[in-house]
Amino acid sequence: MRYVDVGGIKLSAIGLGCWQFGSREWGYGNEYAEGEAVAITQRALDLGINLIDTAEIYGFGRSERIVGRAIAHRRGEAFVATKLYPVLPVEPVIKQRASASAARLGVAEIDLYQVHWPNPVVPIGWTMRGLAKLRRDGLIRHVGVSNFSLAQWRRAEADLGAPVLSNQVQYSLAVRQPDRELVPWAQANDRLVIAYSPLAQGLLSGRYDGTNTPGGVRSTNSLFLPENIAKAGELLTALREIASAHDAKPAQVALAWLLRRPNVVVIPGASSVAQLEANAEAAELDLSDDEDSRLTGASDRFSPKSGPAALPDLVKARLRR
Ligand SMILES: NC(=O)c1ccc[n+]([C@@H]2O[C@H](COP(=O)([O-])OP(=O)(O)OC[C@H]3O[C@@H](n4cnc5c(N)ncnc54)[C@H](OP(=O)(O)O)[C@@H]3O)[C@@H](O)[C@H]2O)c1
């Protein structure tokens, strides 16, 4: 495994995303939640992955419980990151919610406690005051945010009066906004961008071709519309060809491209232990500058239909199911 040193801590470049654990919207079922999910987490630790990302909202606490079971006798190997769902994120509420998360995870201290989304009504300073107190009390080690703009991230830091270690954002060859501000700022300031949906929820594996769209949460992801998968043709071809040159898989190349960005770690989810193992191996995959440029160019030219323009097609696709 490769590690990224940031803010005085050492994190695996490949982490593990645990939204899939016990969350109905992924549709992986009970057997996955009760068996495979624990096996995936334990295998991740075996392979040197320390960054394990979950959230109180995933499966309404079930994901945290599953992670807690998986790391029960291996606490020292895991850097546990969870997230506060920011409904009324003020001091007494935050304290109660963080304590409940820690109990489900079976930990005395949460390594990274992230604000899942900015709250449009509650000033971030109120939330940061509560988080500062949790840090002083030893319930959390580091504060992070998620889905924050750069301005919101900096505001949070100013209000916390200390570094906000990380910002977890959607980032992949299919979604490139973090390139513009967040990644350069993280690099210049010893902070971290945690890339979520780094495989664009599986699109970048090349497994979905418009005829086999996955269900659940991904049926509401416009990237999986047949029209958008067709538009992603150049990018998917580049991923396949570069993968074949390295005796690797397209998903691994998609992760390796992200890891060439400074101060970036990725947290792919996995539907099986085999996928987790393949994702872990991506840390060892070195792309050349030419390969990077080819992928970046194909990604620049990928312009999927999204937002309100994609809505009618998503509704039609949903009705056809
Ligand atoms: N902060 C936030 O707001 C936020 C939002 C979203 C996600 N997240 C976090 O980020 C994590 C990852 O994001 P995500 O789950 O949305 O998307 P992702 O990691 O891009 O995609 C995960 C899916 O891709 C497929 N996959 C994974 N590895 C593969 C491989 N080696 N080969 C082929 N297919 C592979 C699997 O689906 P199939 O096998 O079923 O195709 C898997 O469930 C989440 O678990 C969560 O922790 C955070």
The ligand as an SDF file (V2000), in Angstrom:
LIG
                    3D

 48 52  0  0  0  0  0  0  0  0999 V2000
  -19.5660   12.4470    1.4560 N   0  0  0  0  0  0  0  0  0  0  0  0
  -20.5070   12.1390    0.6070 C   0  0  0  0  0  0  0  0  0  0  0  0
  -21.4740   12.8860    0.3940 O   0  0  0  0  0  0  0  0  0  0  0  0
  -20.4110   10.8300   -0.1150 C   0  0  0  0  0  0  0  0  0  0  0  0
  -21.2420   10.5650   -1.2220 C   0  0  0  0  0  0  0  0  0  0  0  0
  -21.0690    9.3470   -1.8800 C   0  0  0  0  0  0  0  0  0  0  0  0
  -20.1240    8.4200   -1.4350 C   0  0  0  0  0  0  0  0  0  0  0  0
  -19.3680    8.6990   -0.3290 N   0  0  0  0  0  0  0  0  0  0  0  0
  -18.3470    7.7490    0.1660 C   0  0  0  0  0  0  0  0  0  0  0  0
  -17.5350    7.3210   -0.9170 O   0  0  0  0  0  0  0  0  0  0  0  0
  -17.5560    5.8960   -1.0200 C   0  0  0  0  0  0  0  0  0  0  0  0
  -17.4070    5.4850   -2.4570 C   0  0  0  0  0  0  0  0  0  0  0  0
  -18.3380    6.1470   -3.3150 O   0  0  0  0  0  0  0  0  0  0  0  0
  -19.5050    5.3730   -4.0650 P   0  0  0  0  0  0  0  0  0  0  0  0
  -19.7850    4.1060   -3.3520 O   0  0  0  0  0  0  0  0  0  0  0  0
  -20.6020    6.3560   -4.2850 O   0  0  0  0  0  0  0  0  0  0  0  0
  -18.9000    5.0950   -5.5280 O   0  0  0  0  0  0  0  0  0  0  0  0
  -17.6360    4.3130   -6.1090 P   0  0  0  0  0  0  0  0  0  0  0  0
  -16.6780    3.9740   -5.0710 O   0  0  0  0  0  0  0  0  0  0  0  0
  -17.1940    5.1130   -7.2730 O   0  0  0  0  0  0  0  0  0  0  0  0
  -18.3310    2.9900   -6.6920 O   0  0  0  0  0  0  0  0  0  0  0  0
  -18.5130    1.8550   -5.9090 C   0  0  0  0  0  0  0  0  0  0  0  0
  -19.0830    0.7420   -6.7530 C   0  0  0  0  0  0  0  0  0  0  0  0
  -18.2620    0.5140   -7.8990 O   0  0  0  0  0  0  0  0  0  0  0  0
  -18.1820   -0.8890   -8.1770 C   0  0  0  0  0  0  0  0  0  0  0  0
  -16.7550   -1.2750   -8.0340 N   0  0  0  0  0  0  0  0  0  0  0  0
  -15.9400   -1.0450   -6.9650 C   0  0  0  0  0  0  0  0  0  0  0  0
  -14.7190   -1.5510   -7.1940 N   0  0  0  0  0  0  0  0  0  0  0  0
  -14.7360   -2.1130   -8.4140 C   0  0  0  0  0  0  0  0  0  0  0  0
  -13.7770   -2.8000   -9.1960 C   0  0  0  0  0  0  0  0  0  0  0  0
  -12.5320   -3.0060   -8.7650 N   0  0  0  0  0  0  0  0  0  0  0  0
  -14.1570   -3.2470  -10.4280 N   0  0  0  0  0  0  0  0  0  0  0  0
  -15.4030   -3.0420  -10.8910 C   0  0  0  0  0  0  0  0  0  0  0  0
  -16.3680   -2.4010  -10.1980 N   0  0  0  0  0  0  0  0  0  0  0  0
  -16.0330   -1.9290   -8.9620 C   0  0  0  0  0  0  0  0  0  0  0  0
  -19.0710   -1.5720   -7.1580 C   0  0  0  0  0  0  0  0  0  0  0  0
  -20.4030   -1.6660   -7.7060 O   0  0  0  0  0  0  0  0  0  0  0  0
  -20.9520   -2.9230   -8.6040 P   0  0  0  0  0  0  0  0  0  0  0  0
  -20.0310   -4.0680   -8.4080 O   0  0  0  0  0  0  0  0  0  0  0  0
  -22.3320   -3.1590   -8.0520 O   0  0  0  0  0  0  0  0  0  0  0  0
  -20.9830   -2.3610   -9.9900 O   0  0  0  0  0  0  0  0  0  0  0  0
  -19.0880   -0.5800   -6.0150 C   0  0  0  0  0  0  0  0  0  0  0  0
  -20.2130   -0.6640   -5.1670 O   0  0  0  0  0  0  0  0  0  0  0  0
  -18.8800    5.5010   -0.3490 C   0  0  0  0  0  0  0  0  0  0  0  0
  -18.8790    4.1670    0.0830 O   0  0  0  0  0  0  0  0  0  0  0  0
  -18.9370    6.4860    0.8040 C   0  0  0  0  0  0  0  0  0  0  0  0
  -18.1010    6.0520    1.8510 O   0  0  0  0  0  0  0  0  0  0  0  0
  -19.4900    9.8970    0.3110 C   0  0  0  0  0  0  0  0  0  0  0  0
  1  2  1  0
  2  3  2  0
  2  4  1  0
  4  5  1  0
  4 48  2  0
  5  6  2  0
  6  7  1  0
  7  8  2  0
  8  9  1  0
  8 48  1  0
  9 10  1  0
  9 46  1  0
 10 11  1  0
 11 12  1  0
 11 44  1  0
 12 13  1  0
 13 14  1  0
 14 15  2  0
 14 16  1  0
 14 17  1  0
 17 18  1  0
 18 19  2  0
 18 20  1  0
 18 21  1  0
 21 22  1  0
 22 23  1  0
 23 24  1  0
 23 42  1  0
 24 25  1  0
 25 26  1  0
 25 36  1  0
 26 27  1  0
 26 35  1  0
 27 28  2  0
 28 29  1  0
 29 30  1  0
 29 35  2  0
 30 31  1  0
 30 32  2  0
 32 33  1  0
 33 34  2  0
 34 35  1  0
 36 37  1  0
 36 42  1  0
 37 38  1  0
 38 39  2  0
 38 40  1  0
 38 41  1  0
 42 43  1  0
 44 45  1  0
 44 46  1  0
 46 47  1  0
M  CHG  2   8   1  16  -1
M  END
$$$$
